[in-house]
Amino acid sequence: MEAVSLVNAVGRLAAEPVVASWPVPHFRRSTMDGFAVVARVTAGANETLPALLGLARQDAQGCLAVLTGAPIPPPYDAVVMLEYAEQLQGDTVMVMRPVAVGENVMDVGEDVEEGMTLVSAGKYLSPSDIAVLATQGVTQVKVKSFKVGVVSTGDEVVSPEQVPQAGQIRDCNSPYLTALFAGRGLTPVYLGVVRDDEAVLAEVLARGLSECDALVLSGGSSAGALDFTTNAILRLSRAEILVHGLAVKPGKPTVLATAGGKLVVGLPGHPLSCAIIAHKVAWPLLCQAAGFSDPEVWESTAVLSRAVPSVPGRRDFIPVKLERGVATPLLAKSAAIQVLSSAHGLLTLPEECEGLNAGAQAAVEMWR
């Protein structure tokens, strides 16, 4: 748990509930420009037979000119909108429409009652939550802190600021994972790009475990990424490989492990595979490890623009682009990355599915 400034709390998870200590509004106020009146004296008022009220009077036959947000003092209990009233010469106001008690008036605590829970523990803080907390004078919020170490591996991988030589590629996995986790309330810790050296990777992972609550690494040796990753993990204290490969496409060479009681996820090195498995596998597991609430899944039903094949016994994840209720599969090799920025969501074909025909209805999980 850590305390962060109010504006920096957006997208984070509240570590404890926040209770209103102050009613909103804390005075009766007008929600319209017009005239504050005693509602009962406007009964039956119309353009032919308006109610005539006096601005100077302080009783039920009087009225008060108010702007939006202005206090409404007693005995007034309603506001006539400006377009339904007209001030005549002198202090006489002609009201041409009746109003009910409380009309166009917000009472004390009508928006936020003192003592009500504004934010529950574990809730993602949205910009709207930030606005509500600001009404209470909150300047700092206690949020959950769960650090995830992020590592990219491979002799061919260089940092984004470097100019790649022939046979080298810039690291896009770490920036993607860092942005994904940070945008969902986690605290990513970038541990760098590690060359294809089992001992060096194990050393980096061990340091990461001492600083972080979980680790996510992508890629490995270009000659055998799966073995390289698992061997490095097994060098860690109290390490156990839980899953060694998944029946999915893309993302088959995924590793799930624990070390020192902490979660370690080995993602494929190919960018598209890495991104999809981070979204579908790593993120839900990190939620459980962090004690966050289950991640919400937003779906949209669409019609497929073309057929998509599948192999029974394997779960397929296919990025799609949505346009006016039509989903266009963006078929690409697992090494691709640009397709992610074009995709609006992800189509999942379950293990028993042999593919879908063009025109079929499909549920698309939206990227968030």
MARLUM-79566 format. One line per 10 residues: number of its first residue (from 1); their letters; for each residue y negated, x negated, z negated of N, C-alpha, C. Coordinates in steps of 0.1 Angstrom, whole numbers. Each point is the difference from the previous one (the first is absolute). Example, Ala and Ser with C-alpha at 12.3 -4.5 7.8 and 13.67 -1.06 7.14 Angstrom:
2
1> as> 57/-132/-78/-12/9/0/-12/-9/0 | -11/4/7/-11/-9/0/-11/8/-8
This chain:
368
1> meavslvnav> 12/-8/0/-12/8/0/-12/-9/0 | -11/5/8/-12/-8/0/-12/10/1 | -11/-4/-4/-12/8/2/-8/-4/12 | -4/9/9/-7/-3/11/-13/9/1 | -10/-5/7/-12/9/2/4/13/7 | -8/10/-2/3/13/5/2/0/15 | -9/-6/8/1/0/14/12/-8/5 | 4/-10/-7/12/-8/4/13/6/-4 | -1/12/-7/13/6/-5/6/9/11 | -8/3/11/6/8/11/12/-6/6
11> grlaaepvva> 11/9/1/12/-5/6/10/-6/-11 | -5/-2/-12/8/-5/-11/6/12/-8 | 10/-3/-8/6/10/-8/-5/-1/-15 | -4/12/-5/-5/1/-13/11/-4/-10 | -4/-9/-10/10/-4/-10/1/10/-11 | -10/8/-2/-1/9/-11/-8/12/4 | 2/12/-7/-8/11/4/-15/-1/-4 | -8/6/8/-15/0/-3/-3/15/-3 | -6/2/-12/-4/14/-4/-15/1/0 | -4/12/4/-15/2/1/-6/1/-14
21> swpvphfrrs> -10/-8/-2/-8/0/-13/-13/8/2 | -2/5/12/-13/6/3/2/12/10 | -6/11/-3/2/11/9/-9/-2/13 | 5/5/11/-8/-1/13/0/14/6 | -12/6/2/-13/-6/-5/-1/2/-15 | -10/-7/-6/-2/1/-14/-12/10/-3 | -4/7/11/-10/10/-2/2/11/11 | -4/12/-2/1/10/10/-10/-3/12 | 6/-1/12/-9/-4/11/2/9/12 | -10/0/8/0/8/13/7/-8/11
31> tmdgfavvar> 8/8/8/6/-6/11/-7/3/13 | -11/7/-1/-8/4/12/-15/-2/-3 | -8/-1/11/-14/2/-1/-3/15/-1 | -8/5/-9/-3/14/-1/-8/3/-13 | 4/12/-6/-6/5/-12/10/3/-10 | -1/-6/-12/9/4/-11/-5/14/-5 | 10/9/-2/-3/13/-4/10/5/-11 | -2/12/-6/10/7/-8/7/9/10 | 13/-2/2/7/6/10/-1/16/0 | 1/6/-12/0/14/-1/-12/7/6
41> vtaganetlp> -12/-7/0/-12/7/5/0/0/15 | 9/-7/7/0/0/15/10/10/5 | 7/8/-9/9/10/5/-6/9/10 | 6/2/11/-5/10/10/-11/-5/9 | -5/-12/-3/-11/-6/8/4/-1/15 | -9/4/9/2/-2/14/-14/-1/7 | 0/-2/13/-13/-2/7/-9/12/-1 | 6/12/-1/-8/12/0/-6/2/-14 | 9/-3/-10/-4/2/-14/3/-13/-8 | -9/-10/2/3/-13/-7/-3/1/-15
51> allglarqda> 5/-9/-7/-3/-2/-15/-13/-9/0 | -9/4/-8/-13/-7/-1/0/-7/-14 | -1/-13/1/1/-9/-13/-13/-8/0 | -3/-4/-13/-12/-8/-2/3/-14/-4 | -6/-9/7/2/-15/-2/-6/-4/-14 | -10/7/-5/-6/-4/-12/7/6/-12 | 9/9/2/6/7/-12/12/-8/-5 | 3/1/-13/11/-7/-6/10/9/-5 | 1/12/6/10/10/-5/9/4/12 | 8/10/-1/9/4/10/-6/4/13
61> qgclavltga> -13/4/0/-7/4/12/-7/-12/7 | 3/-12/-6/-6/-12/6/10/-8/8 | -5/-10/6/8/-9/8/-6/-14/0 | 8/-10/5/-4/-14/-1/4/-7/13 | -10/-6/7/3/-7/13/8/-13/-4 | 11/-2/7/9/-11/-3/4/-7/13 | 3/-13/-1/6/-7/11/15/-3/-3 | 8/-4/10/14/-3/-3/1/-11/-11 | 8/3/-10/2/-10/-10/-9/2/-12 | -10/9/1/-9/2/-11/6/7/-12
71> pipppydavv> -4/-2/-12/5/7/-12/-3/15/1 | 9/8/-5/-2/15/-1/-2/4/-15 | -12/2/-4/-2/3/-15/3/15/-2 | 3/4/-13/1/14/-3/-14/7/2 | 0/12/3/11/10/0/7/1/14 | -4/-9/9/5/1/14/15/-3/1 | 7/7/8/15/-2/1/5/1/14 | -9/-1/10/4/0/14/-12/-6/8 | 3/-3/13/-11/-5/9/1/8/13 | -11/5/4/-1/6/13/-4/-10/10
81> mleyaeqlqg> 7/-1/11/-3/-10/10/-14/2/6 | -6/-10/4/-14/0/5/-1/10/12 | 10/1/8/-2/8/12/1/15/-3 | 4/3/-12/1/15/-4/-11/3/-10 | -10/-8/-1/-12/3/-8/-13/-5/6 | -11/7/-4/-12/-4/6/-11/1/-10 | -8/-10/-1/-11/0/-10/-12/6/7 | -5/11/-7/-12/7/5/-13/-7/-5 | -11/6/3/-12/-6/-6/0/1/-15 | -5/-10/-6/1/0/-15/13/-5/-5
91> dtvmvmrpva> 5/6/-11/13/-5/-6/11/10/2 | -1/9/10/11/9/2/10/-5/10 | 13/1/-3/10/-4/9/9/13/4 | 2/1/12/7/12/5/15/-5/3 | 10/6/-7/14/-3/2/6/10/8 | 7/-3/11/5/9/9/15/1/1 | 6/-6/-10/15/0/-1/4/-1/-14 | 10/8/-5/5/-2/-13/9/-12/-2 | 0/-5/-12/9/-12/-3/8/4/-13 | 12/-6/-1/8/2/-12/-3/-11/-10
101> vgenvmdvge> 4/2/-12/-1/-10/-11/7/-12/4 | -6/-12/-1/6/-12/4/-1/-4/14 | -5/9/9/-1/-3/14/-10/-12/2 | 5/-10/8/-8/-11/3/-5/-8/-12 | 8/1/-11/-3/-8/-12/13/-7/-4 | -1/-12/-4/12/-8/-5/-2/-1/-15 | 10/5/-8/-1/-1/-15/3/-13/-5 | -3/-2/-13/4/-13/-6/15/-2/0 | 5/-11/5/14/-3/0/8/7/11 | -7/7/9/7/8/10/7/-10/10
111> dveegmtlvs> -6/-11/3/7/-10/8/10/-8/-7 | -4/-6/-11/8/-9/-9/-2/5/-14 | 11/4/-6/0/4/-14/2/-12/-9 | -8/-1/-11/2/-10/-10/14/0/-5 | 7/-12/0/14/0/-5/10/1/10 | -3/4/12/10/1/11/4/-14/5 | 13/-1/4/5/-12/6/-5/-2/14 | -8/-10/3/-5/-2/13/10/-8/9 | 6/-10/-6/9/-9/7/12/-2/-9 | 12/2/5/12/-2/-8/5/-14/3
121> agkylspsdi> 8/-5/-10/5/-14/2/10/0/12 | -2/-11/8/8/-1/12/-5/6/13 | -12/6/-2/-6/7/12/-8/-10/9 | 2/1/13/-8/-8/9/-14/5/-1 | -9/-10/-1/-15/4/-2/-6/1/14 | -4/11/4/-7/3/13/-15/-2/-2 | -7/0/11/-15/0/-1/-5/12/-7 | 7/12/1/-4/12/-7/2/-2/-15 | 11/-7/-4/2/-3/-15/-11/-9/-5 | -4/-9/8/-11/-10/-4/-13/8/-3
131> avlatqgvtq> -3/10/9/-12/8/-2/1/8/-13 | 12/6/-2/1/8/-13/-2/-8/-12 | 6/-12/0/-1/-9/-11/-14/-5/-2 | -7/-1/11/-15/-4/-1/-8/10/-8 | 4/13/1/-7/10/-7/2/-1/-15 | 10/-8/-5/2/-2/-14/-6/-13/-5 | -7/-7/9/-5/-12/-4/10/-12/-1 | 11/2/7/11/-10/0/-5/-11/9 | 1/-12/-5/-4/-12/8/12/-9/3 | 10/1/-9/12/-8/2/13/9/-2
141> vkvksfkvgv> 10/-3/8/12/8/-1/12/-10/-2 | 9/4/-9/12/-8/-2/11/4/10 | 4/-9/8/10/2/10/12/-8/-2 | 11/5/6/13/-8/-1/-1/-12/9 | 6/-11/-6/-1/-13/8/15/-4/2 | 3/-1/13/14/-5/4/-2/-10/11 | 2/-12/-3/-2/-11/10/12/-2/8 | -2/-1/13/11/-2/10/-3/-13/8 | 8/-10/-2/-1/-13/7/4/2/15 | -8/-5/9/2/2/15/2/-14/6
151> vstgdevvsp> 11/-2/7/4/-13/6/4/2/14 | -5/-8/9/5/-1/14/7/-13/2 | 11/0/7/8/-12/2/2/-3/15 | 3/-13/3/3/-4/13/-8/-12/5 | 7/-9/6/-7/-12/5/-9/4/11 | 3/11/7/-9/4/11/-12/8/-4 | -1/3/-13/-11/9/-5/-11/-9/-5 | -13/3/5/-11/-6/-5/-10/10/-6 | -9/-4/-8/-10/9/-6/-9/6/11 | -6/11/-2/-9/7/10/-11/-9/5
161> eqvpqagqir> -6/-8/-9/-11/-8/4/3/-12/8 | 13/-3/1/4/-12/8/2/4/15 | -2/-9/9/3/2/14/14/-4/3 | 9/10/4/14/-3/1/2/-9/13 | 9/-9/-2/5/-8/11/12/7/7 | 4/-6/11/12/6/7/12/1/-10 | 6/12/0/11/2/-9/-4/5/-14 | -13/1/-3/-5/5/-13/-6/14/2 | -1/7/-11/-6/13/0/-8/2/-13 | -11/7/1/-9/2/-12/8/10/-9
171> dcnspyltal> -2/-1/-13/6/9/-10/-7/13/0 | 6/11/4/-6/13/-1/8/8/-11 | 11/-4/-4/8/7/-10/-7/0/-14 | -4/-11/-4/-7/-1/-13/-12/9/-1 | -9/-1/10/-12/8/0/4/15/0 | 10/4/8/4/14/0/5/4/-14 | 9/-8/-6/6/4/-13/-11/0/-11 | -9/-10/1/-11/0/-10/-8/12/1 | -4/4/12/-8/12/2/7/13/-4 | 13/1/4/8/11/-4/1/2/-15
181> fagrgltpvy> 4/-10/-7/2/1/-14/-14/2/-8 | -10/-7/5/-13/2/-7/-5/14/2 | 2/6/12/-5/13/3/8/11/-7 | 11/-4/-7/8/10/-7/1/-3/-15 | -10/-7/-5/-1/-1/-14/7/-12/-6 | 7/-8/8/6/-13/-6/-10/-11/1 | 4/-11/-6/-9/-12/0/8/-11/8 | -3/-2/13/8/-11/7/-6/-14/-4 | 10/-9/-1/-4/-14/-2/6/-8/11 | -9/-6/9/5/-7/11/5/-14/-4
191> lgvvrddeav> 12/-3/3/6/-13/-4/2/-10/12 | -5/4/11/-1/-9/11/11/1/10 | 0/-9/10/10/-1/10/9/-12/-4 | 13/2/0/9/-10/-4/9/-4/12 | 2/-13/1/8/-5/12/14/3/-3 | 9/-3/10/14/2/-1/7/-11/-8 | -2/2/-13/6/-10/-10/4/8/-12 | 13/1/-1/6/9/-11/-5/-4/-14 | -1/-12/-3/-4/-5/-13/-15/3/-2 | -8/-2/10/-15/3/-1/-2/15/-2
201> laevlargls> 7/8/8/-2/14/-2/4/5/-14 | 12/-5/-5/4/3/-13/-10/-3/-10 | -7/-12/2/-10/-4/-10/-12/9/0 | -4/4/13/-11/10/1/3/13/-6 | 12/5/2/5/13/-5/0/-1/-15 | 5/-11/-6/1/-1/-14/-14/0/-6 | -10/-7/6/-14/1/-5/-5/14/1 | 3/7/11/-5/13/2/6/10/-10 | 12/-2/-4/6/9/-10/-6/-2/-14 | -5/-13/-2/-6/-2/-13/-14/6/-1
211> ecdalvlsgg> -6/3/12/-14/6/1/0/15/3 | 11/4/6/0/14/6/11/9/-6 | -1/12/3/10/10/-5/11/3/10 | -2/-4/13/9/1/10/-3/-9/12 | 9/-3/9/-2/-8/11/4/7/13 | -8/-2/11/4/4/13/-2/-11/9 | 10/-4/7/-1/-11/10/5/5/14 | -6/-6/10/4/3/14/5/-12/7 | 10/2/8/5/-10/9/8/-11/-7 | 2/-11/6/8/-11/-5/2/-10/11
221> ssagaldftt> 12/-6/1/3/-10/10/2/7/13 | -6/-6/11/2/6/13/15/-1/4 | 7/-9/-6/14/-1/4/9/9/-8 | -5/6/-11/9/9/-8/-8/5/-12 | -10/9/3/-9/4/-10/7/6/-12 | 11/8/2/6/7/-11/6/-9/-10 | 8/-10/5/6/-10/-9/-10/-8/-7 | -11/-4/7/-10/-8/-6/-7/7/-12 | -3/13/2/-7/8/-10/10/2/-12 | 12/4/2/9/3/-11/3/-13/-8
231> nailrlsrae> 2/-11/7/3/-12/-7/-12/-5/-9 | -12/2/5/-11/-4/-8/-1/9/-12 | 2/13/2/0/10/-11/10/-4/-11 | 12/-3/5/11/-3/-9/-2/-13/-9 | -10/-8/4/-4/-12/-8/-8/4/-12 | -5/13/0/-8/4/-11/8/3/-13 | -7/0/-11/7/4/-13/4/14/0 | 13/3/-4/5/13/-1/-1/8/12 | 3/-6/12/-2/7/13/13/7/4 | -2/11/6/11/8/5/-4/7/13
241> ilvhglavkp> 8/-1/10/-2/7/13/6/13/-1 | -8/11/1/5/13/-1/4/6/14 | -8/-3/10/2/5/14/-2/-11/9 | 9/-2/10/-1/-11/9/2/6/14 | -11/6/5/0/7/13/1/15/-1 | -8/7/9/0/15/-1/4/5/14 | 6/12/0/4/7/12/-12/7/6 | -11/-7/4/-12/6/5/-4/-8/12 | -9/6/8/-6/-7/11/-15/5/2 | -9/-9/-1/1/-15/-3/1/-2/-15
251> gkptvlatag> 4/-13/-3/0/-4/-14/14/-3/-6 | 10/-2/9/13/-2/-5/1/-12/-10 | -7/-12/3/2/-11/-9/-9/1/-12 | 1/11/-8/-8/2/-12/8/-4/-12 | -6/-7/-10/6/-4/-12/-7/6/-12 | 8/6/-9/-4/6/-12/6/-8/-12 | -7/-5/-9/5/-8/-11/-8/2/-12 | 5/-6/-11/-7/-1/-12/1/-15/-5 | -10/-4/-7/0/-14/-6/-9/1/-13 | 7/-4/-10/-7/1/-13/-4/14/-4
261> gklvvglpgh> 8/10/5/-3/14/-3/-11/5/9 | -5/-7/10/-11/5/8/5/2/15 | -6/10/6/4/3/14/-5/-11/10 | 10/-3/9/-4/-9/11/5/7/13 | -9/1/10/3/6/12/-2/-10/12 | 11/-2/7/-1/-9/12/-1/9/13 | -12/-1/6/-2/8/12/3/-8/13 | 3/7/11/1/-7/13/-13/-7/3 | 2/-11/8/-12/-7/4/-8/6/12 | 7/7/9/-7/6/11/-10/11/-5
271> plscaiiahk> -12/-1/5/-11/8/-6/3/15/-1 | 5/6/11/2/15/0/11/3/-10 | 10/-8/0/11/3/-10/-5/-2/-14 | -8/-10/-2/-5/-3/-14/-9/12/-4 | -8/5/8/-9/10/-4/7/13/-3 | 10/4/9/7/12/-2/8/0/-13 | 7/-11/-2/9/-1/-12/-9/-1/-13 | -11/-6/1/-9/-1/-11/-4/15/-4 | -3/8/10/-4/14/-2/11/8/-5 | 12/-1/6/11/9/-3/9/-5/-11
281> vawpllcqaa> 1/-13/-3/9/-5/-10/-7/-7/-12 | -9/-10/4/-6/-8/-11/-9/9/-8 | -9/8/6/-10/8/-7/7/10/-10 | 9/8/4/7/9/-11/6/-8/-11 | 6/-12/3/7/-8/-11/-11/-5/-9 | -11/-5/6/-11/-5/-9/-6/11/-9 | -1/12/6/-5/11/-9/9/2/-12 | 13/0/2/10/1/-11/-2/-11/-10 | 0/-13/5/-2/-11/-8/-13/0/-8 | -10/5/6/-13/1/-7/-2/12/-9
291> gfsdpevwes> 10/9/1/-1/12/-8/-11/10/5 | -3/-1/13/-9/9/6/7/13/3 | -8/10/3/6/13/4/6/-2/14 | 10/9/3/6/-1/13/-10/1/12 | 1/-9/10/-10/1/11/1/13/7 | -12/5/3/0/13/8/3/-3/15 | 7/9/6/3/-1/15/-8/11/7 | -9/-4/9/-7/10/8/7/1/14 | 3/12/3/7/2/13/-7/10/9 | 2/-2/13/-6/9/10/11/3/10
301> tavlsravps> 2/13/3/10/3/10/-6/0/14 | 7/-7/9/-5/-2/14/12/2/10 | -4/1/12/10/1/11/1/-14/7 | 12/-5/2/2/-13/6/-4/0/15 | -7/-10/4/-4/0/14/11/-5/9 | 9/-8/-6/12/-5/8/11/-2/-9 | 12/-2/5/12/-1/-8/0/-13/-7 | 7/-1/-11/2/-12/-8/15/-1/-3 | 6/-12/4/14/-2/-3/2/-5/-14 | 12/1/-5/4/-5/-13/15/-3/0
311> vpgrrdfipv> 4/-8/-10/14/-3/-1/5/6/-13 | 11/8/0/5/6/-13/4/-11/-10 | -3/3/-12/3/-10/-11/-11/-9/-3 | -12/1/7/-11/-8/-2/-13/8/-1 | -9/-3/-9/-12/8/-1/-11/-7/8 | -6/7/9/-11/-6/9/-13/5/-5 | -10/-10/0/-14/3/-3/-8/-3/13 | -7/10/5/-7/-1/12/-15/3/-1 | -9/-9/2/-14/3/-1/-4/10/11 | -8/10/-3/-4/10/10/-15/2/0
321> klergvatpl> -5/4/11/-15/3/1/-1/15/2 | -8/7/-8/-2/14/0/-13/4/7 | 2/10/9/-12/5/7/3/15/3 | -8/8/-6/0/15/2/15/5/-2 | 6/-4/-11/13/5/-3/12/-6/8 | -3/-10/8/10/-7/8/2/-14/-6 | 12/-4/-3/3/-13/-5/6/-9/11 | -7/-11/3/5/-9/10/6/-12/-6 | 13/-2/1/6/-12/-6/-5/-13/6 | -4/-10/-9/-5/-12/5/11/-11/-2
331> laksaaiqvl> 9/0/10/11/-9/0/-4/-14/2 | 3/-9/-9/-4/-14/1/10/-9/-6 | 1/-13/4/8/-9/-7/-4/-3/-14 | 9/-4/-8/-3/-2/-15/-10/-11/-2 | -3/-9/10/-9/-11/-2/-15/5/3 | -1/13/5/-13/5/3/-8/4/-12 | -13/0/1/-8/4/-12/-11/10/4 | -5/-2/13/-12/8/4/4/15/0 | 12/3/2/5/15/0/-4/7/-13 | 0/-8/-11/-3/6/-13/-14/6/0
341> ssahglltlp> -10/-6/6/-13/4/0/-2/13/9 | 9/2/9/0/11/9/7/12/-6 | 10/-3/-9/8/11/-5/-7/8/-11 | 3/13/0/-6/9/-11/11/2/-10 | 12/-2/3/11/3/-10/13/-6/4 | 10/4/-7/14/-5/2/10/11/1 | 8/-1/10/11/10/2/13/-7/-5 | 7/8/-8/13/-6/-6/11/8/6 | 10/-7/6/12/6/5/11/-4/-9 | 6/10/-7/10/-3/-11/13/-5/6
351> eeceglnaga> 9/-4/-8/12/-7/4/9/9/9 | 0/13/-3/9/9/8/-6/4/13 | -12/-4/3/-7/5/12/3/-9/12 | 3/6/12/3/-8/12/-12/0/9 | -11/3/-5/-12/0/8/-7/14/1 | -12/0/5/-7/13/2/-5/1/15 | 1/12/5/-5/3/14/-15/2/0 | -5/-2/12/-14/3/2/-2/15/-3 | -11/3/-7/-3/14/-3/5/4/-13 | 8/-8/-7/6/3/-13/-11/-1/-11
361> qaavemwr> 1/9/-10/-9/0/-11/4/-11/-9 | -10/-8/-5/4/-11/-9/-11/-1/-11 | 5/-4/-12/-10/-2/-11/-4/-15/0 | -13/-2/0/-6/-13/1/-6/-4/-13 | 4/-11/-7/-6/-4/-12/-13/-8/3 | -11/5/-5/-13/-6/3/-2/-13/-7 | -6/-9/7/-5/-13/-6/-11/4/-10 | 0/-7/-11/-11/3/-10/-7/-13/-3
